[in-house]
Amino acid sequence: MSEDGPKISDVPSGAALDCPKCGETMHRILKGRVSGKKAKTLECVVKCSECGEVRKATIKREKPVTVKVIVSDEDRSKRTELELLPSEEIIVGDKMILGSQEIEVSSIESDGRRVEVALAKEIDALWTKRADRVKVKFSISKGRRTLSKEIFAQPDEEFYVGDMVELGRMKVVIHRIRCRDNRTIRDGSATASSIVRIYAKGIKETWA
Protein backbone atom coordinates (compact mmCIF):
# COMPACT_ATOMS: atom_id res chain seq x y z
CA MET A 1 0.00 0.00 0.00
CA SER A 2 1.40 3.42 -0.91
CA GLU A 3 1.77 6.19 1.60
CA ASP A 4 -1.14 7.97 -0.11
CA GLY A 5 -3.50 5.00 0.17
CA PRO A 6 -6.27 4.47 2.76
CA LYS A 7 -5.15 3.84 6.33
CA ILE A 8 -6.82 2.34 9.38
CA SER A 9 -6.84 5.84 10.86
CA ASP A 10 -9.22 6.86 8.02
CA VAL A 11 -12.01 4.84 9.70
CA PRO A 12 -14.06 7.14 12.00
CA SER A 13 -15.31 6.06 15.43
CA GLY A 14 -18.94 6.84 14.71
CA ALA A 15 -21.48 7.53 11.96
CA ALA A 16 -24.97 8.98 11.58
CA LEU A 17 -27.19 6.22 10.15
CA ASP A 18 -30.85 5.31 10.51
CA CYS A 19 -31.22 2.13 12.57
CA PRO A 20 -33.80 -0.17 10.91
CA LYS A 21 -34.78 -1.56 14.31
CA CYS A 22 -35.32 1.56 16.46
CA GLY A 23 -34.72 4.57 14.22
CA GLU A 24 -31.76 5.92 16.22
CA THR A 25 -29.14 7.73 14.12
CA MET A 26 -26.04 7.55 16.34
CA HIS A 27 -23.91 4.47 15.67
CA ARG A 28 -20.49 3.28 16.76
CA ILE A 29 -18.22 1.86 14.05
CA LEU A 30 -16.82 -1.41 15.40
CA LYS A 31 -14.53 -2.11 12.46
CA GLY A 32 -14.21 -1.10 8.85
CA ARG A 33 -12.05 -0.55 5.83
CA VAL A 34 -11.96 2.07 3.13
CA SER A 35 -12.00 1.15 -0.55
CA GLY A 36 -12.73 2.53 -3.96
CA LYS A 37 -11.10 5.30 -5.93
CA LYS A 38 -9.61 7.87 -3.57
CA ALA A 39 -10.97 5.80 -0.63
CA LYS A 40 -14.49 7.20 -0.96
CA THR A 41 -16.32 4.07 0.27
CA LEU A 42 -16.32 2.75 3.83
CA GLU A 43 -17.29 -0.90 4.37
CA CYS A 44 -17.92 -1.32 8.07
CA VAL A 45 -19.73 -3.03 10.94
CA VAL A 46 -21.79 -0.63 13.04
CA LYS A 47 -23.58 -0.86 16.40
CA CYS A 48 -26.64 1.24 17.24
CA SER A 49 -26.03 3.28 20.40
CA GLU A 50 -29.69 2.91 21.45
CA CYS A 51 -30.78 -0.72 20.88
CA GLY A 52 -27.39 -2.38 20.30
CA GLU A 53 -28.29 -3.71 16.83
CA VAL A 54 -25.12 -4.77 14.99
CA ARG A 55 -25.08 -4.84 11.18
CA LYS A 56 -22.92 -4.25 8.12
CA ALA A 57 -23.10 -0.90 6.37
CA THR A 58 -21.63 0.75 3.30
CA ILE A 59 -21.03 4.46 3.65
CA LYS A 60 -20.12 6.76 0.81
CA ARG A 61 -17.40 8.90 2.28
CA GLU A 62 -16.89 12.61 1.78
CA LYS A 63 -13.70 14.30 2.79
CA PRO A 64 -14.38 15.20 6.44
CA VAL A 65 -14.22 18.70 7.84
CA THR A 66 -12.70 19.52 11.21
CA VAL A 67 -15.07 21.25 13.62
CA LYS A 68 -14.01 23.01 16.81
CA VAL A 69 -15.79 21.55 19.86
CA ILE A 70 -16.03 22.95 23.40
CA VAL A 71 -17.04 20.26 25.92
CA SER A 72 -18.44 21.26 29.31
CA ASP A 73 -18.10 18.77 32.16
CA GLU A 74 -19.63 20.28 35.30
CA ASP A 75 -17.51 23.35 36.16
CA ARG A 76 -14.75 22.54 33.65
CA SER A 77 -14.53 22.85 29.90
CA LYS A 78 -12.05 21.74 27.27
CA ARG A 79 -11.48 22.57 23.63
CA THR A 80 -11.02 19.80 21.11
CA GLU A 81 -11.89 18.93 17.53
CA LEU A 82 -14.23 16.51 15.81
CA GLU A 83 -14.22 15.32 12.22
CA LEU A 84 -17.65 15.32 10.56
CA LEU A 85 -18.92 14.78 7.03
CA PRO A 86 -19.56 18.15 5.32
CA SER A 87 -23.23 17.39 4.55
CA GLU A 88 -24.02 16.01 8.01
CA GLU A 89 -26.82 18.02 9.65
CA ILE A 90 -26.21 18.92 13.29
CA ILE A 91 -29.11 20.01 15.51
CA VAL A 92 -29.08 21.39 19.05
CA GLY A 93 -29.84 18.42 21.30
CA ASP A 94 -28.04 15.89 19.08
CA LYS A 95 -25.84 13.36 20.84
CA MET A 96 -22.57 12.11 19.40
CA ILE A 97 -19.50 10.11 20.33
CA LEU A 98 -16.26 11.97 21.10
CA GLY A 99 -13.51 9.48 21.86
CA SER A 100 -14.88 7.35 24.71
CA GLN A 101 -17.45 9.94 25.79
CA GLU A 102 -20.99 10.71 24.72
CA ILE A 103 -21.67 14.44 24.31
CA GLU A 104 -24.80 16.49 23.65
CA VAL A 105 -24.87 19.60 21.46
CA SER A 106 -26.08 22.60 23.48
CA SER A 107 -25.26 25.42 21.03
CA ILE A 108 -24.10 25.83 17.42
CA GLU A 109 -22.14 28.78 16.02
CA SER A 110 -22.38 29.28 12.26
CA ASP A 111 -21.17 32.36 10.36
CA GLY A 112 -20.75 34.19 13.67
CA ARG A 113 -24.33 33.53 14.83
CA ARG A 114 -25.97 31.05 17.19
CA VAL A 115 -28.31 28.75 15.29
CA GLU A 116 -30.44 25.69 16.06
CA VAL A 117 -29.33 23.62 13.06
CA ALA A 118 -26.47 23.71 10.53
CA LEU A 119 -24.52 21.51 8.15
CA ALA A 120 -21.09 20.50 9.45
CA LYS A 121 -19.33 22.47 6.68
CA GLU A 122 -21.11 25.65 7.89
CA ILE A 123 -20.21 25.28 11.58
CA ASP A 124 -17.65 27.55 13.26
CA ALA A 125 -17.89 25.83 16.67
CA LEU A 126 -20.02 23.39 18.66
CA TRP A 127 -20.72 23.97 22.35
CA THR A 128 -21.47 20.65 23.99
CA LYS A 129 -21.87 19.02 27.39
CA ARG A 130 -20.93 15.59 28.59
CA ALA A 131 -24.00 13.36 28.32
CA ASP A 132 -22.86 9.99 29.67
CA ARG A 133 -22.91 11.04 33.33
CA VAL A 134 -24.50 13.66 35.58
CA LYS A 135 -23.74 14.89 39.08
CA VAL A 136 -26.36 14.06 41.71
CA LYS A 137 -26.35 16.22 44.85
CA PHE A 138 -27.36 14.91 48.29
CA SER A 139 -28.33 16.75 51.48
CA ILE A 140 -27.95 14.36 54.40
CA SER A 141 -29.45 14.84 57.85
CA LYS A 142 -27.29 13.46 60.67
CA GLY A 143 -28.73 14.53 64.00
CA ARG A 144 -28.43 18.32 64.15
CA ARG A 145 -26.06 18.47 61.22
CA THR A 146 -26.74 18.54 57.46
CA LEU A 147 -24.00 17.28 55.18
CA SER A 148 -23.62 17.78 51.43
CA LYS A 149 -22.37 15.00 49.18
CA GLU A 150 -22.18 14.48 45.42
CA ILE A 151 -21.95 11.39 43.23
CA PHE A 152 -21.87 10.76 39.49
CA ALA A 153 -24.55 8.61 37.86
CA GLN A 154 -25.73 7.70 34.39
CA PRO A 155 -28.47 10.11 33.20
CA ASP A 156 -31.16 7.40 33.12
CA GLU A 157 -30.23 5.82 36.48
CA GLU A 158 -33.24 5.86 38.83
CA PHE A 159 -33.24 6.84 42.50
CA TYR A 160 -36.16 5.69 44.66
CA VAL A 161 -37.57 7.19 47.83
CA GLY A 162 -36.86 4.66 50.60
CA ASP A 163 -33.73 3.29 48.92
CA MET A 164 -30.48 2.95 50.83
CA VAL A 165 -27.47 4.50 49.08
CA GLU A 166 -23.80 4.17 49.97
CA LEU A 167 -21.89 7.45 49.77
CA GLY A 168 -18.31 6.47 50.43
CA ARG A 169 -18.27 5.07 53.96
CA MET A 170 -21.68 6.54 54.75
CA LYS A 171 -25.03 4.82 54.25
CA VAL A 172 -28.15 6.94 53.82
CA VAL A 173 -31.85 6.44 53.13
CA ILE A 174 -33.60 8.68 50.59
CA HIS A 175 -36.73 10.36 52.00
CA ARG A 176 -37.51 12.93 49.26
CA ILE A 177 -36.27 14.05 45.84
CA ARG A 178 -36.41 17.55 44.37
CA CYS A 179 -36.76 17.58 40.56
CA ARG A 180 -36.00 20.15 37.86
CA ASP A 181 -39.70 20.62 37.08
CA ASN A 182 -40.21 21.86 40.69
CA ARG A 183 -41.80 18.61 41.85
CA THR A 184 -40.89 17.14 45.20
CA ILE A 185 -41.19 13.36 45.22
CA ARG A 186 -41.98 11.67 48.54
CA ASP A 187 -43.01 8.36 47.03
CA GLY A 188 -41.67 6.89 43.81
CA SER A 189 -38.53 7.56 41.77
CA ALA A 190 -36.75 9.99 39.47
CA THR A 191 -33.94 9.66 36.94
CA ALA A 192 -30.56 11.21 37.71
CA SER A 193 -30.84 13.73 34.85
CA SER A 194 -34.10 15.14 36.25
CA ILE A 195 -32.90 15.54 39.85
CA VAL A 196 -31.91 18.85 41.46
CA ARG A 197 -31.18 17.39 44.90
CA ILE A 198 -31.82 14.26 46.96
CA TYR A 199 -32.65 14.60 50.65
CA ALA A 200 -31.61 11.67 52.80
CA LYS A 201 -31.05 10.60 56.40
CA GLY A 202 -27.87 9.01 57.66
CA ILE A 203 -28.14 5.46 58.99
CA LYS A 204 -26.61 4.72 62.35
CA GLU A 205 -25.14 1.23 62.10
CA THR A 206 -25.30 -1.07 65.10
CA TRP A 207 -23.28 -4.18 65.69
CA ALA A 208 -24.76 -7.36 67.13
C-alpha positions in Angstrom: 0.0 0.0 0.0 1.4 3.4 -0.9 1.8 6.2 1.6 -1.1 8.0 -0.1 -3.5 5.0 0.2 -6.3 4.5 2.8 -5.2 3.8 6.3 -6.8 2.3 9.4 -6.8 5.8 10.9 -9.2 6.9 8.0 -12.0 4.8 9.7 -14.1 7.1 12.0 -15.3 6.1 15.4 -18.9 6.8 14.7 -21.5 7.5 12.0 -25.0 9.0 11.6 -27.2 6.2 10.1 -30.9 5.3 10.5 -31.2 2.1 12.6 -33.8 -0.2 10.9 -34.8 -1.6 14.3 -35.3 1.6 16.5 -34.7 4.6 14.2 -31.8 5.9 16.2 -29.1 7.7 14.1 -26.0 7.6 16.3 -23.9 4.5 15.7 -20.5 3.3 16.8 -18.2 1.9 14.0 -16.8 -1.4 15.4 -14.5 -2.1 12.5 -14.2 -1.1 8.9 -12.0 -0.6 5.8 -12.0 2.1 3.1 -12.0 1.2 -0.5 -12.7 2.5 -4.0 -11.1 5.3 -5.9 -9.6 7.9 -3.6 -11.0 5.8 -0.6 -14.5 7.2 -1.0 -16.3 4.1 0.3 -16.3 2.7 3.8 -17.3 -0.9 4.4 -17.9 -1.3 8.1 -19.7 -3.0 10.9 -21.8 -0.6 13.0 -23.6 -0.9 16.4 -26.6 1.2 17.2 -26.0 3.3 20.4 -29.7 2.9 21.5 -30.8 -0.7 20.9 -27.4 -2.4 20.3 -28.3 -3.7 16.8 -25.1 -4.8 15.0 -25.1 -4.8 11.2 -22.9 -4.2 8.1 -23.1 -0.9 6.4 -21.6 0.8 3.3 -21.0 4.5 3.6 -20.1 6.8 0.8 -17.4 8.9 2.3 -16.9 12.6 1.8 -13.7 14.3 2.8 -14.4 15.2 6.4 -14.2 18.7 7.8 -12.7 19.5 11.2 -15.1 21.3 13.6 -14.0 23.0 16.8 -15.8 21.5 19.9 -16.0 22.9 23.4 -17.0 20.3 25.9 -18.4 21.3 29.3 -18.1 18.8 32.2 -19.6 20.3 35.3 -17.5 23.4 36.2 -14.8 22.5 33.6 -14.5 22.8 29.9 -12.1 21.7 27.3 -11.5 22.6 23.6 -11.0 19.8 21.1 -11.9 18.9 17.5 -14.2 16.5 15.8 -14.2 15.3 12.2 -17.6 15.3 10.6 -18.9 14.8 7.0 -19.6 18.1 5.3 -23.2 17.4 4.5 -24.0 16.0 8.0 -26.8 18.0 9.6 -26.2 18.9 13.3 -29.1 20.0 15.5 -29.1 21.4 19.1 -29.8 18.4 21.3 -28.0 15.9 19.1 -25.8 13.4 20.8 -22.6 12.1 19.4 -19.5 10.1 20.3 -16.3 12.0 21.1 -13.5 9.5 21.9 -14.9 7.4 24.7 -17.5 9.9 25.8 -21.0 10.7 24.7 -21.7 14.4 24.3 -24.8 16.5 23.6 -24.9 19.6 21.5 -26.1 22.6 23.5 -25.3 25.4 21.0 -24.1 25.8 17.4 -22.1 28.8 16.0 -22.4 29.3 12.3 -21.2 32.4 10.4 -20.7 34.2 13.7 -24.3 33.5 14.8 -26.0 31.1 17.2 -28.3 28.7 15.3 -30.4 25.7 16.1 -29.3 23.6 13.1 -26.5 23.7 10.5 -24.5 21.5 8.1 -21.1 20.5 9.4 -19.3 22.5 6.7 -21.1 25.6 7.9 -20.2 25.3 11.6 -17.6 27.5 13.3 -17.9 25.8 16.7 -20.0 23.4 18.7 -20.7 24.0 22.4 -21.5 20.6 24.0 -21.9 19.0 27.4 -20.9 15.6 28.6 -24.0 13.4 28.3 -22.9 10.0 29.7 -22.9 11.0 33.3 -24.5 13.7 35.6 -23.7 14.9 39.1 -26.4 14.1 41.7 -26.4 16.2 44.9 -27.4 14.9 48.3 -28.3 16.8 51.5 -27.9 14.4 54.4 -29.4 14.8 57.9 -27.3 13.5 60.7 -28.7 14.5 64.0 -28.4 18.3 64.1 -26.1 18.5 61.2 -26.7 18.5 57.5 -24.0 17.3 55.2 -23.6 17.8 51.4 -22.4 15.0 49.2 -22.2 14.5 45.4 -22.0 11.4 43.2 -21.9 10.8 39.5 -24.5 8.6 37.9 -25.7 7.7 34.4 -28.5 10.1 33.2 -31.2 7.4 33.1 -30.2 5.8 36.5 -33.2 5.9 38.8 -33.2 6.8 42.5 -36.2 5.7 44.7 -37.6 7.2 47.8 -36.9 4.7 50.6 -33.7 3.3 48.9 -30.5 2.9 50.8 -27.5 4.5 49.1 -23.8 4.2 50.0 -21.9 7.5 49.8 -18.3 6.5 50.4 -18.3 5.1 54.0 -21.7 6.5 54.7 -25.0 4.8 54.3 -28.1 6.9 53.8 -31.9 6.4 53.1 -33.6 8.7 50.6 -36.7 10.4 52.0 -37.5 12.9 49.3 -36.3 14.0 45.8 -36.4 17.6 44.4 -36.8 17.6 40.6 -36.0 20.1 37.9 -39.7 20.6 37.1 -40.2 21.9 40.7 -41.8 18.6 41.8 -40.9 17.1 45.2 -41.2 13.4 45.2 -42.0 11.7 48.5 -43.0 8.4 47.0 -41.7 6.9 43.8 -38.5 7.6 41.8 -36.8 10.0 39.5 -33.9 9.7 36.9 -30.6 11.2 37.7 -30.8 13.7 34.8 -34.1 15.1 36.3 -32.9 15.5 39.8 -31.9 18.8 41.5 -31.2 17.4 44.9 -31.8 14.3 47.0 -32.7 14.6 50.6 -31.6 11.7 52.8 -31.0 10.6 56.4 -27.9 9.0 57.7 -28.1 5.5 59.0 -26.6 4.7 62.4 -25.1 1.2 62.1 -25.3 -1.1 65.1 -23.3 -4.2 65.7 -24.8 -7.4 67.1 
